[in-house]
Amino acid sequence: MAFENGNIALVHDWFLNNSVGGAEKVTNTLDDYLSSNFSTPDIFSLTENITGSSCNIFKNRKIKTSFIQKLPFGRSNVQKYLPLIPLAIEQLDLGKYDLIISSSHIAAKGVLTSPDQLHISYVHTPMRYAWDQMNTYINHSNFKKFGLELPLRYMLFKLRQWDYVSSKRPDYLIANSTFTSRRINKYWGLESTVINPPVETIRFNFRNPRENFYLSVNRLVPNKRVDLLIKAFNKLGLPLIIIGDGPDKSFLKKIARENITFYGNCSNQITENLLSKCRAFVYAGIEDFGIAPVEAMASGAPVIAYGRGGLLDTVNCLSNPSPNKISTGILFKKQSSQAIVDTINWAEDKKIWKNFNPEDLNHFAQKFNPDNFKLKIGKYISNKLNKFTFKS
């Protein structure tokens, strides 16, 4: 059967009306590509909370959901039903589809398909809290506070088993970064192809004059290590603006001094304006890819970040210059507040900001724009379709 006549399903973990992050943007871009080049896919998800909301993706599309959608608070807080997620994703009926594309950071890769169906999974990360971030998750959970750490560890053990087993279900895996590809190989024992996710780099302004403040855009959760930024800037006394919200906000505000300002969740317009004026963008967490640093570079801002994770794909470090390589930031080697202090003191003392040309930074960031993503993902999907024999 020629694939032009085939049915397509696009599977995402879940959609929340207040959360359009990198994974959602990947799914949206995949939908655009598939709709333009093949046929409009049907959308599947564990839950969705965007119908009738202000969310600007899939607003007018019917999203097919799992039974969790009908459970109390299932639409708005699917993670409360973490033990049910494997069962829920497996009950999605994809029997009539020829091509299944999943966009997965938890469960979407685990849908059940037959040998006559081609399943390609774009993996944002193996299930973090079942693998390398398990202890961080446990230490910050209410389970531990109420003496339920052992049941939680057992639940995560079972989820880890399922994550491993379900990783074998897709026919092909795409990783969003070299770091994620390494984790896929370590935890699942599988190979993957790296295609970095799309970033809307074209809309950012890099021409504004630079001001003296530093900027960080983060969800205020433990693994982002905003606490390290605050401790560092408490010592430095330099102005830091933090955009973002989350459960750690009250704790972080308590430990911050007056040179640190919390803006909470901001509109795109305010965020883009601050990105275009900040001296540098600072980041202390380990990201699977990291969209915010790419947006900062598109805005002409150099990135100061911890040199691990997905940022090794996106930031060209100033300390490693070469004639054919644009420097786009500085990577510190130790995840500590003192390493941040030392790096920024060095940058201020040496006046290294003159080494970063905002136009060059913007130009470098354009390689992550959605058109390049569509070109790469399109070649990949077409190649796999040509190799696959569909049932006639």
N, C-alpha and C positions, 0 to 999 in steps of 0.2 A: 504494500500500500504506500503511495506517495504521501509524505507527511503533510502536504498542503491541505489534505482533507482531515487531518487529525484534530482531536480535542485536546485542550491544554488546561491543566490545573496549576494554580499558583498557591503554595501553602506557606503561611506565616505563623509564627508562634501565637501572638495575640496583638490586638490593636486597642490602645487606650486613647481617650480623647485629649488627654493632656500630655501625651508623650509621642512626639514624632522625632525619633532619633535616627542614628545611622542605619539600623536594621530596617526601619520602616521606609527610609528613603531608597534603600537598595530594592526593596520589594516594589515600591512605586515605579522606579526606573525600569525594573524587569518587566512590569506590566506595560509600560509605555513601549518598550522594545518589542515584546511579543505581540502586542496589539497592532503595531505598525508593520511588522514583518511576517506575521503568521495569522493568528486570529486572537480575538479578545479572550483571555483566560478566565475561567471561573476562579473566584478567590475563596480559599478555605483558611480557617483560623480556629484556635481553641475557643476564643471569645472575641467579641468586638464591642467597643463602647464609643464608636465614632458616628454611628447613624444619627443624624439630626444634631450633631455637635458642630463646633466651630472648626474642627479638624479639617484640613484641606486636602486630605488624600482619601480616595475611594468613597467620597461622600455620596455619590449617586450609584453606587454598585451594591448589589446583593452579596453579602458575605455569608458563606455557609459555615456554621459554627458547631461546636461539640455540645454535649449535655451540660458542661460546666456553665455555659451561657445562662441556663435556667436556674442554677443554684443561687442561694442568697449571696449577694455581693460578688458573684462570679464574673459579672461584666466588668466590674471596676477593680477587683483585687484577685485575679486568677491565681496568684502565688499562694494564697491561703489554701488552695487545693493541690499543692505540690505533689502529694502522694498519688493523686488521681490523674495527673497529667499524662503518664504513659498510656493508661487505659483510654483516656479521652482522645488522644491523637490517633490511636489505632482504630477507633470506631468511625472515623471519617471515611466515607465511602467514595473511593476514587476509581471504582471499577470501570467506568465508561471512558476514561481518559487515556490518551496515547503517550503524551508527554507530561511529566510532573516536574515542576521546578519548586524546590523548597528553599526558603530563606530562614535559616535555623540558628538560634543561639541556645535553645533549650530542647525542643521536642519535634519541630517540624520535619526534620530528617527522618523521624521514626514512623511516618505513615506507611501503611501496608500496601505494597504494589505486587504485581505479577511479573513473570519473566517476559511477558509481551509488552510491558510498559517501560519506557525509558524515564528513569528518575535521576535528575541532576540536583545536587544539594549545594547551595551557597552557604558555607558555614562561617558564622561570625565568631564562634568560639565553641569548643566542647563545654559541657555544662559546668560552669565555674565552681558552684558550691558543692559539686560532687567530686571535684578533683583538687586542684592546687589551692583554691580559696575556701576549702571546707572549714578549716579551723577559724578563719576570720568570720565566716558566716555564723558558726556556732557561738563564738565569743560575743557576738553582737545581737544574738537572738534572745527573745523572751523565754525560750525553752530552758536555757541555762539558768536564767534568773529564778525559775520556778522548779529547779531540780530535775528537769526532764532532758538533760543532755544525752543520756544513754539512748532513749527512744529516738531522739533526733539523729544521733549518729547511725543508728540502725536504718532509719528511713533513708538517709543519704547514701549508705552502703548499698541499699536496694536500687536507688536511683542511679548510682554509679554503674551497677551491673547492667541496668537497662540501657543507659547511655552507651555503654560499650557494645552491647548486642545490637542495638538499633543503628549504630554507626555503619554496620555492614549492609544495610538495606539499600541505600542509594547506589546506582551504577557508577556514578562519578561524583567526586567531591571537589569543590572550589573553596579555597581559603581566602579570607579577606586581607591577609598579610603573611609575610614570611614567619612571623612569630606564631600565628595561629596554625600555619602549616606544620611547624615543628611540634606544636601541642597535639595536633591531630595524629602525627606520627608516633609521639610518645605514648599517648593515652589509648589510642585506637589501633595503632600498628598499621596505619593506612597512608597511602600517598595522596597528595592533593595538588592542584594547580593554583597558583597565587594570582588573583585578579583583585587589585585594590578597589574599594567601594567608590561610588560617585560622590563628589562634593561640589556644591553649587558655587564654584569659585568665581564665576563671571560677575556676580552681583556685588562684589566687595570693592570698596574704594580704597586705593592705596596712596592717594595724592594729598591727604590732609597733613598739615605740619605735625610733627611728633611732639608730645608733651612728656612730662617727667614721671607719670604714674605707670605702674606695672598692672597687668590685668590677668585674671584667671577665670575661665568659664568651666564650671563643674557642677555635677550633681553632688550635693553635700552628703555623701555616704562614705563609710570607712575606707573602702578600697581606693578612693580617689586621693587620699593622703593630703587633703587640704590642711590638716593639722600641722603638717611639716612646713607648708608655705607660711602659715600664720606664725609659727615659732620662729621661722627664719626672718620674716619681716618685722616681728617684734624686736629682734636684735638689730636689724638693719635701720629701722626707723624710716624707711622709704615708703611712699604711698603705694598701697595695693588696693585694687578694686576687685571684689569677688562677685561674679554673677552666678546665680543658681540657687536652688533650694533643696531641701531634703531633711531627713530625720536628725542629722548631726548639727543642724543650724544653731540651735540654742547653745549647745556645748561649745561650738566654734566661736560664737559671738562672745561668750564668757572669757575665753582665753585670749581674745584679740585686743590689741591696744588701739589708741585713737587714730593711728595712721592707716588703719585697715577699715575699709568701708564695704558693707554688704548691700548689694543692690537687689537681691532676690531674683525671681524670674523676671526677665526683661523682654520687651518686644524685640523683634528682629532689628528694627530701626535703631533702637538705643544700643543694642549689642554691637551692631555693625559700626556705629559711630565711635564707640569706645575702642573697638579693634583698630580702627583707622587712625587713632590718635595716641595709643599707648606706646611707651618706650619699648616694651617687650611683653611677650605672652609667657606666663610661667605655669609649669605643670609638674606635678610630683608623683602621679600615679603610674601604674603599668597598664597600658591600654592594649587591647587586641589589635586595633588600628589607630584610632584617635582622629576624629573628624575636626574637632575644635582647633588643634594646632595647624591643620591645613587651611582652615578658614582664616586663622591669624596671619599665616604667610600670604594668603591671597589679599589680605588687607595691608600688606607691607610691613608687618610686625615680625621681628625675629623671635624665635622660640627658645626658651630656656627650660629644659626638661630633663627628667631622669632617663638615662640612656639605656633603656630596656624596652622590650615589647614592640608594638607596631610602629612607634616613632622612629625606629631604625630604618624603616622603609620610606619615611617621609621627611626627615630632617637631615640636611647635610651639615655636619658639625664644623664649626669655624676652626677648631683645633686640628682638623685634618684637611687643610686646603689643598686644592690642585688647580692647575690652569684651566681645566675643562669643567670645573665643578663650581656651581654657585653655592656659597655658604648661606645657610638659611637659619642657623641657630647655634646654640651651645648645649651640649649634653653633659650632665654631671654623672659621675660613675657610681656614687653611693647614694642610696635612698635615705637621706638624713637631712635634718634642718641645717646642720653645719655645712654640708656640701653645697646647699643652696646659698647660704651666706657667703662662703668662699668664692663661689662662681660669680655671684653678682658683685661682690667687692672687687674681684679681678676685672670684671667687665667695666665697672665704673672707673676704677683706677687707670686702666689702659685706654679708656674712651673708645671702646671697640665698636660703638654703635655706628661710627662712620664707615665701618666695613660692610654694613648691610644696606644695600640699595633697595628701597621699597618696590621699585619697578621690577627689579630682578626677582625679588621674592614673589611678587604677583605672577610673573611669567613662569617661574618654577612650579607654582601651585596649579597652573592650568592643566598640567598633565593628569590631574585627578578629576577633571571636569566630566559631567555625565556623558558627553559625546564620546570621549575616549573610553569610558566604561562600556558604553553600548557597542562600540567597535570591537573591543576585546571579548566581551561576553557573547556578542553575535558570532564571531569567528569560532569561538569555543563550542557554542550550542550547535552551529551548523555542522561542524566537524563530527560531533557525536551523533547527530541525526543521520548523517551520511553513512556512518558505520553500523547503524542499528537497523535490524530487520523487524519491521512492524507486522503484526498479524493482518492479513488481508480480509 
